[in-house]
């Protein structure tokens, strides 16, 4: 019938060439990465050799298991967590203050902030701990008349010496982290806030710092995890944290290496827990700066369990 077409008389595609054969399906051959398999075998062999070496070593693993939840070890772990949190809180407050001072147009406050950062970043934290612990050699009495007066030995306890040594040192590093976060915020945000009548302090609290948090949080989390490990240095000021507690037990029982393994297990537990917390805090402050938030570990597991492989196309 006129005006009708069948499937065989359908118009040919525009890019078809008369008399040419139809396109053939491309056969994709995956590239074989032999280097990956070789490196995987080498790494597994090294790990197996390392595990075998430790299994044959003179280590009393039963002692490690029995001492994991020892009362003295748990108390040392709590002291490690306490001094780390307190020192990080002190360092964070100092860091914000010093960063604002460093960015100030006042040459005096800017110079004082720079001098503080220069000194505390330029000297080892181990030396700073010893300086605070032996402060009584310079000032036998702390005299803040008429407010306070007491012997320095009574004031600078092991906890206070550890807090000042770690916290003041951390403040110098946090100052640079906060300063970088503040400078990452576009200056137009500050100008717009001033145009709306906000003061400098209000602009910093309500506009600049909330936007700078997504830059400040990741290195701050790393600093805290590093603080958990750096806290082992406070044993030099007679503060009984995790390392000192396990070392005391090791000295009394001659199980030195076993107690070091116990301390390592607890350090790994603490850093792992706070690493997970850091991930969720970073994810929270990433809202608004990323189109899609990174998947949580549970979401990744659920996606892997529920994903169904699609059938291959014919």
Beta strands, then each sheet from edge to edge (+ up, - down):
strand 1: 141-144
strand 2: 148-151
sheet 1: 1+ 2-
end
